[in-house]
Amino acid sequence: MGAKERRRLLQRRRLLVKRVAAVEAFVRGSVVLMRRQCIRPRCRRCAEGAGHPTWVLTVSERGKTRTVYLGEKRLAEARRLAANYRRMKEWIEEISRVNLALLKAGAAKGEKRNDGRTR
C-alpha cells in the first residue's frame, strides 16, 4: 500500500469516527406495527381478526424480546433513534474494514514486530 492510499484510509477513519461520536441518541431495536386483541368481548375488529394497531419498539436482550409501547406520540422519535443505531453500526463496520486494511498494510510494510525485529 502506498503512502497516498494510507493517508486516504486514515482520513476516512477519522471522518467515520467523528460521525459516530456526533450521534448522541440511539436505540438498538425495531419499530413494529402489531395488531392486538382488546378485552371487550363484542369488539367487531377483534372478531373479524383485524385487531387494533399498536406501534411498539422490540428489543432483544439476553435471548428474550422486550416490547415497549410507543403509540403515535413517540413513533417518530423511536424511528429516528433506531435509524441512528443502524447508521452507527454501518459506520463501525466500515471503520473495522479500514483498520483491517491498515493493519495488513503495516504488516507488509516492514514495520517492527513486538520483539523489535523487522518483518
Buried (B, 14 or more C-beta within 10 A) or exposed (E): BEEEEBEEBEEBBEEBBEBBEEEEEBBBBBBEEEEEEEEEEEBEBBEEEEBEEBBBBBBEEEEEEEEBEBEEEBBEEBBBBBEBBEBBEEBEEBBEEBEEBBEEBEEEEEEEEEEEEEE
